Amino acid sequence: MTELNAKKIKVALGIMTRRALTGPIEVSVDLTRKCGLDCLMCWWWSPLLKEHPSREWANQKIDYELFKELIKDFQKLEVKRIVLGGQGDPLLYPKILEAIETSKKAGLEVSLITCGAYFTEKRIRKIFDLGVDNIDISLQAATPATYVKIHPAQKEGTFERIKKELFLLRELKEKYHRKTPLIQIIFVICTLNYQETVQIVDLAREIGAESIGFKRIDVIPETKGLLLTSEQLEELKDLLKKAKEEATKSVIATSLDFYQKFIVDGLTTGVYTSAYYTLVPCYVGWLSSRILSDGSVIPCCGCYDVIFGNINKLSFTTIWNSEKYKQFRKKSINIWKNSNLVQKCKCSSCIDFEFNLGVYRKLHPLKAERIQK
């Protein structure tokens, strides 16, 4: 039995006994809030927003010495994976390469979530040498023209430069016969890019990406105009079928089975998953956690107002085992009884629903089968 499988069994036993018997499998760490890409769908930096965060907020980052202590905590709790991404781009963190190296030396699987705009040849080679396991590239476009529509502060050359660095990564993997880092293109479908749903598969094939993560657009009032119209939705459904066929031919993994069943119909309203939380529990309190750039520990990407503590004041181990976290687990496992939690968090557009459904399938296969139907 692998260490990861043993860990999953511990987590499952914790869920069944309603106690955290071990630490999370995965922790997302927002090293920095800096990002200069200004994606239209971004909650913080979109040009569509009437107000943007303060400079003080934007400049917050996790102190590197504190980060090293955090990694020691992760080892104690048997955390298996660290995800570096979040509100800013991790490649803008001054000590990003040191942070990766520290994480890898501690035995953690390292995943980067980046826009790719801050790649350089030197960084690509170093990331490869350090043994990063996964890189999620948030491109949101398959062509330079659409890339500029979604990132109006950028020029078409940015898209081509990102492709160039990804080609280098593909060459390094081929030259040294390595499978990692696994590359996933993140494609958040909206009114500006939905027509490139099939082309994104072509791009993935071209750069040697192993998978494509088709994602829902998570809107706020100022970005609701990025949702699809009813006519566009019908057009998209046909495109998704073609994209699935092309991805299957090219042996590129996708999230399309889940996306077509649970997400696509919400692309006109921005409401995707809230109804399912009358049926499926939320397991994030056992599976994962997230640490923001100011040190706040929150349960997930959708619960910014649920703060358990701050690593500048308490260790992550102390926070993970705190009474506050225990109470969250108790409420989230019975989420249908806690409508206030659903309202406080973005359960209407839950990024973790696919994982929650996966756990539910394993623990309650017959009940899960009814939801699938």
C-alpha positions in Angstrom: 0.0 0.0 0.0 1.4 3.4 -0.9 1.6 6.2 1.6 -1.0 8.2 -0.3 -3.5 5.3 -0.2 -2.8 4.8 3.5 -3.5 8.5 4.0 -6.8 8.3 2.1 -7.9 5.5 4.4 -7.1 7.6 7.4 -9.1 10.5 6.0 -12.0 8.2 5.2 -12.0 6.7 8.7 -12.0 10.3 10.0 -15.0 11.2 7.9 -16.9 8.1 9.1 -16.1 8.7 12.8 -16.6 12.5 12.4 -13.1 13.2 13.7 -9.9 14.4 11.9 -7.6 11.4 12.5 -4.8 13.0 10.3 -4.1 16.2 8.5 -5.5 17.2 5.1 -4.3 15.4 1.9 -3.7 18.8 0.2 -3.2 22.4 1.3 -3.4 25.4 -1.0 -1.0 28.2 -0.1 -1.4 31.7 -1.5 2.2 32.9 -1.3 1.4 36.3 -2.8 -1.5 38.4 -4.0 0.4 40.0 -6.8 -0.8 39.5 -10.4 -0.6 41.9 -13.3 -2.6 40.0 -15.9 -6.0 41.6 -15.1 -8.2 38.8 -16.4 -11.8 39.9 -17.0 -13.3 37.2 -14.8 -11.0 37.8 -11.8 -12.7 38.7 -8.5 -9.9 41.1 -7.6 -8.1 42.5 -10.7 -10.8 42.5 -13.4 -11.0 45.8 -15.3 -14.8 45.4 -15.0 -14.6 46.0 -11.2 -15.6 49.4 -9.9 -13.1 49.2 -7.1 -9.8 47.3 -6.7 -8.0 46.1 -3.5 -5.8 48.4 -1.7 -2.0 48.4 -2.3 -1.6 47.1 1.3 -3.8 44.1 0.6 -2.1 43.5 -2.7 1.4 43.5 -1.2 0.7 40.9 1.4 2.8 37.7 1.1 3.8 34.8 3.3 7.2 35.3 5.0 9.6 32.7 3.7 10.9 31.8 7.2 7.3 31.2 8.2 6.7 29.2 5.1 9.5 26.8 6.1 7.9 26.3 9.5 4.6 25.7 7.8 6.2 22.9 5.8 7.4 21.3 9.0 3.8 21.3 10.2 2.7 19.7 7.0 5.2 16.9 7.6 3.8 16.3 11.1 0.2 16.1 9.7 1.3 13.9 6.8 0.1 16.4 4.2 0.9 14.9 0.7 0.4 17.8 -1.7 1.0 21.5 -1.6 -0.8 23.7 -4.2 0.9 27.1 -4.9 -1.5 29.5 -6.5 -4.6 31.5 -5.4 -5.3 35.2 -5.4 -1.9 36.0 -7.0 0.5 34.3 -9.3 3.1 32.2 -7.3 5.8 33.0 -9.9 5.7 36.6 -8.6 6.7 35.4 -5.1 10.3 36.5 -4.5 11.4 33.1 -3.2 9.2 30.9 -5.3 12.0 28.6 -6.4 13.2 28.2 -2.8 9.6 27.5 -1.7 9.4 24.7 -4.3 12.7 23.3 -3.3 11.8 23.3 0.4 8.5 21.6 -0.4 10.1 18.9 -2.5 12.8 18.2 0.1 10.0 17.6 2.6 8.5 14.9 0.4 5.5 16.9 -0.8 4.0 16.7 -4.2 4.1 20.3 -5.6 1.4 21.8 -7.9 1.6 25.2 -9.4 -1.4 27.2 -10.6 -0.1 30.1 -12.8 -1.2 32.2 -15.7 2.2 31.4 -17.4 2.9 35.0 -18.2 5.8 35.1 -15.8 7.6 32.0 -17.3 11.1 32.5 -18.6 13.5 30.0 -20.1 15.6 30.0 -16.9 12.5 29.5 -14.6 11.2 26.7 -16.8 14.5 24.9 -16.6 14.7 25.4 -12.8 11.1 24.3 -12.3 11.8 21.2 -14.3 15.0 20.5 -12.4 13.3 20.9 -9.0 10.8 18.2 -9.9 7.5 20.1 -9.8 4.8 17.5 -10.2 1.9 19.5 -11.8 1.4 22.8 -13.5 -2.1 24.2 -14.2 -1.9 26.9 -16.8 -4.8 29.4 -16.7 -4.9 30.3 -20.4 -8.7 30.8 -21.0 -8.0 31.1 -24.7 -6.8 29.0 -27.6 -5.8 31.9 -29.9 -3.9 35.2 -29.4 -6.9 37.3 -30.4 -9.2 35.7 -27.8 -6.4 35.9 -25.2 -6.3 39.7 -25.6 -10.1 39.9 -25.3 -10.0 38.2 -21.9 -6.7 39.9 -20.8 -7.2 43.4 -22.3 -4.0 44.7 -20.6 -1.9 42.2 -22.6 -0.7 42.0 -26.2 -1.1 39.0 -28.5 2.7 38.4 -28.1 2.1 37.3 -24.5 0.1 34.3 -25.6 2.8 33.2 -28.1 5.5 33.7 -25.4 3.6 31.4 -23.0 3.3 28.8 -25.7 7.1 29.1 -26.5 8.0 28.3 -22.8 5.5 25.4 -22.7 7.1 24.0 -25.9 10.5 24.1 -24.0 8.9 22.2 -21.1 7.7 19.6 -23.5 11.1 19.3 -25.1 12.8 18.8 -21.6 10.3 16.1 -20.7 10.9 14.3 -24.0 14.7 14.7 -23.8 15.0 13.4 -20.2 12.2 10.8 -20.6 10.2 12.3 -17.7 6.4 12.5 -17.3 6.4 15.4 -14.9 5.5 18.1 -14.5 2.1 17.1 -15.8 0.5 20.0 -17.7 -3.1 20.9 -17.4 -4.7 23.8 -19.4 -7.4 25.5 -17.4 -10.2 26.8 -19.6 -12.9 28.8 -17.8 -15.7 29.0 -20.3 -17.4 32.4 -20.8 -19.1 34.3 -23.5 -15.8 35.5 -25.0 -14.1 32.1 -25.4 -16.8 29.4 -25.6 -16.4 29.1 -29.4 -12.8 27.9 -28.9 -13.9 24.9 -26.9 -12.7 22.5 -29.6 -9.6 24.6 -30.4 -8.3 24.3 -26.8 -8.0 20.6 -27.4 -5.8 21.3 -30.4 -3.7 23.7 -28.3 -3.3 21.0 -25.6 -2.1 18.5 -28.2 0.3 21.1 -29.6 2.1 22.0 -26.4 2.0 18.4 -25.0 -0.5 19.0 -22.2 -1.8 15.9 -20.5 -5.2 17.3 -19.6 -7.6 20.1 -19.9 -9.6 21.4 -16.9 -12.9 22.8 -18.3 -14.2 25.1 -15.5 -17.3 27.1 -14.7 -17.1 30.9 -14.6 -17.6 32.1 -11.1 -19.2 35.5 -11.4 -19.6 38.5 -9.1 -22.0 41.4 -9.9 -19.6 43.2 -12.2 -18.7 40.1 -14.3 -22.2 38.7 -14.9 -22.0 39.9 -18.5 -19.5 37.1 -19.1 -22.2 34.5 -18.6 -23.5 32.7 -21.7 -26.9 33.5 -23.4 -29.3 30.6 -23.9 -28.4 30.5 -27.6 -24.7 30.4 -26.8 -25.3 27.6 -24.3 -26.9 25.4 -26.9 -24.1 26.0 -29.3 -21.6 25.2 -26.6 -23.2 21.8 -25.8 -22.5 20.7 -29.4 -18.9 22.0 -29.1 -18.3 20.1 -25.9 -19.3 16.9 -27.6 -16.8 17.6 -30.4 -14.1 18.6 -27.9 -14.7 15.3 -26.0 -14.3 13.3 -29.2 -11.0 15.1 -30.1 -9.6 14.8 -26.6 -10.3 11.0 -26.6 -8.6 10.6 -30.0 -5.5 12.5 -28.7 -5.5 10.7 -25.3 -5.9 14.0 -23.5 -7.7 13.7 -20.2 -10.6 16.2 -19.5 -13.2 17.0 -16.9 -15.9 17.0 -19.6 -18.0 14.1 -18.2 -18.5 16.0 -14.9 -18.7 19.3 -16.7 -21.5 18.3 -19.1 -23.5 16.7 -16.3 -23.2 19.1 -13.4 -21.9 22.4 -14.7 -22.9 23.4 -18.2 -26.5 24.3 -17.5 -25.4 26.9 -14.9 -23.4 28.9 -17.4 -26.3 31.2 -18.1 -27.0 31.9 -14.4 -23.7 31.4 -12.5 -25.5 28.9 -10.2 -24.1 25.4 -10.5 -23.9 23.2 -7.4 -26.0 24.6 -4.5 -28.9 22.2 -5.2 -26.6 19.2 -4.9 -25.6 20.1 -1.4 -29.1 19.0 -0.3 -27.9 15.5 -1.2 -24.1 15.4 -1.0 -22.0 16.3 2.2 -19.1 18.7 2.1 -15.8 16.9 3.0 -13.3 19.7 2.6 -12.8 19.9 6.3 -11.0 16.5 6.1 -9.5 16.6 2.6 -7.9 20.0 2.2 -7.3 23.4 3.5 -6.2 26.9 2.3 -3.8 29.5 3.6 -4.1 33.0 2.3 -1.2 35.5 1.8 -2.0 37.3 5.1 -1.7 33.9 6.9 -5.5 33.3 7.4 -6.5 29.7 7.3 -9.8 29.1 5.5 -11.5 25.8 4.5 -11.5 26.3 0.7 -11.6 28.7 -2.3 -15.2 29.7 -1.7 -15.2 30.4 2.1 -13.3 33.6 2.5 -15.4 34.7 5.5 -14.8 31.4 7.4 -11.5 32.0 9.1 -10.1 29.4 11.6 -7.0 31.2 12.6 -3.7 32.8 11.3 -0.4 31.1 11.0 1.3 34.3 12.0 -0.1 33.7 15.5 -0.7 29.9 15.7 0.8 26.9 14.1 -1.2 25.2 11.3 -1.3 22.0 13.4 -3.0 23.9 16.2 -5.5 25.6 13.9 -6.3 22.3 12.1 -7.1 20.6 15.4 -8.9 23.6 16.8 -12.5 23.6 18.1 -13.4 26.1 15.4 -12.3 23.7 12.7 -14.1 20.8 14.4 -17.3 22.7 14.4 -17.0 23.5 10.7 -16.5 19.8 9.9 -19.6 19.0 12.0 -21.7 21.6 10.0 -20.3 20.9 6.6 -20.8 17.1 6.8 -24.5 18.0 7.4 -24.5 20.9 5.1 -28.2 20.6 4.1 -29.0 21.4 7.7 -26.8 24.5 7.7 -28.2 26.9 5.1 -26.2 29.8 6.7 -22.9 28.0 5.7 -24.2 27.6 2.2 -24.9 31.3 2.1 -21.6 32.4 3.7 -19.6 30.2 1.3 -19.9 30.1 -2.5 -21.6 26.7 -2.4 -23.7 27.8 -5.4 -20.5 27.6 -7.5 -18.4 25.1 -5.5 -14.9 24.4 -7.0 -14.7 21.3 -4.7 -18.0 19.7 -5.6 -16.3 17.3 -8.0 -14.0 16.1 -5.2 -16.9 15.9 -2.7 -19.0 13.9 -5.2 -16.0 11.5 -5.7 -15.7 10.9 -2.0 -19.4 10.4 -1.7 -19.3 7.8 -4.5 -16.7 5.8 -2.6 -18.4 6.0 0.8 -22.0 5.7 -0.5 -22.0 4.2 -4.0 -25.7 3.4 -4.2 -26.8 6.8 -3.1 -24.3 8.4 -5.4 -25.6 6.4 -8.4 -29.0 8.0 -7.9 -27.5 11.4 -8.1 -25.7 10.5 -11.3 -29.0 9.6 -12.9 
